[in-house]
Amino acid sequence: MLQLDSSDPLIQLSEVIPWPEFEEAFPTHYSKDTGAPSKPIRLMLDFLLPKQLEVLSDKNVVIQFKRSPNYQVFCDLTKLNRKLLCDT
C-alpha cells in the first residue's frame, strides 16, 4: 500500500477547503445549455487551485495529476489513476 506524506502542502490544503460550499455556490456561474458539457465543479477546482498556486500551464497541471499520487489525493481519488481526466 502506498503511504503518502500527510504533511505535503497539497494534501493539507485538500483537508481544509470547504469543498461542498464551492460545489454548491459555483453551478450558478455555468450554463448547461451553452458549449460543451462541463466537467464537475470539484474537478475544475482540483486543477485550477494547484495550477495557480504552483504557476503551472494547463498541460503541466494535467501531467502532474497523472504522475503524482498527492495531486490525486487532493482530487479526492482513493485509487491511483493513470488516465487523464480532461483534455489540455
C-alpha positions in Angstrom: 0.0 0.0 0.0 1.2 3.5 -0.9 1.9 5.7 2.1 1.6 9.4 1.4 3.2 12.2 3.4 0.3 13.8 5.2 2.5 16.9 5.7 2.5 17.6 2.0 1.1 21.1 1.4 -1.4 19.9 -1.3 -2.8 17.1 1.0 -3.1 19.6 3.9 -4.8 22.1 1.6 -7.3 19.5 0.5 -8.3 18.9 4.1 -9.2 22.5 4.9 -11.0 23.6 1.7 -14.8 23.6 2.2 -15.5 21.6 -1.0 -19.2 21.2 -0.5 -19.6 25.0 -0.3 -17.8 25.5 -3.6 -19.8 22.8 -5.3 -23.0 24.4 -4.1 -22.0 28.0 -5.0 -20.4 27.6 -8.4 -23.0 26.0 -10.6 -24.9 29.3 -11.0 -21.9 30.6 -12.9 -22.1 27.8 -15.6 -24.7 27.2 -18.3 -25.8 23.7 -19.1 -27.2 24.8 -22.4 -24.1 26.6 -23.9 -21.0 24.9 -25.2 -19.5 21.5 -24.5 -20.7 19.7 -21.3 -18.7 20.9 -18.4 -16.7 18.8 -16.0 -17.7 18.5 -12.4 -17.1 21.7 -10.3 -14.8 19.7 -7.9 -12.6 18.6 -10.8 -12.3 22.1 -12.2 -11.2 23.4 -8.8 -8.9 20.4 -8.3 -7.0 21.5 -11.4 -7.3 25.3 -11.0 -6.0 25.6 -7.5 -2.7 23.8 -7.9 -2.3 25.4 -11.3 -2.5 28.9 -9.7 -0.5 28.0 -6.6 2.3 26.4 -8.5 2.2 28.6 -11.6 1.7 25.7 -14.0 0.4 25.6 -17.5 -2.9 23.7 -18.3 -0.8 20.9 -19.8 1.6 20.7 -16.9 -1.2 20.6 -14.2 -2.8 17.6 -16.1 0.6 15.9 -16.3 1.3 16.5 -12.6 -2.1 15.0 -11.8 -1.3 11.9 -13.8 2.1 11.5 -12.2 1.5 12.5 -8.6 -0.4 10.5 -6.0 -0.5 13.7 -3.9 -2.4 15.5 -6.7 -4.8 12.6 -6.9 -5.5 12.7 -3.1 -6.1 16.4 -3.5 -8.6 15.5 -6.2 -10.4 13.1 -3.7 -9.4 10.0 -5.6 -8.9 6.9 -3.5 -7.1 4.8 -6.2 -4.2 5.8 -8.3 -5.5 6.8 -11.7 -3.2 6.9 -14.8 -5.9 8.2 -17.1 -6.2 11.9 -18.0 -9.5 13.2 -16.7 -9.6 16.1 -19.2 -8.0 17.4 -22.3 -5.4 20.2 -22.3 
